[in-house]
Amino acid sequence: MLASFFSKRFGKNVWVTNHARESMQRRDIDDATLEQLIEEGEIKRRDELNLWIFTQIQERADNLICAAVVEQAAVVVKTVMVNWELEDEA
């Protein structure tokens, strides 16, 4: 399995799980959009390893687009969502 792309932002390879690929396909998100999201989106960390990267894409009506990722030796995209809402944690 090869990395999907190298993230300059994180300085690591980005791997996309099968689940995330299926989510992208269902939601009409191509590789270029995912790469833009990873490189330019806002980051909200859940903890040291898990984070959400999200952004609004001008041409799309189903915003926010969000990738749930794990950052370790590589950045692993677990899933990709649309119409995502940023929630404040209590």
Buried (B, 14 or more C-beta within 10 A) or exposed (E): EEEBBBBEBBEBBBBBBEEBBEBBEEBEBEEEBBBBBBBEBEEBEEEEEEBBBBBEBEEBEEBBBBBBBBBEEBBBBBBBBBEBEEEEEE
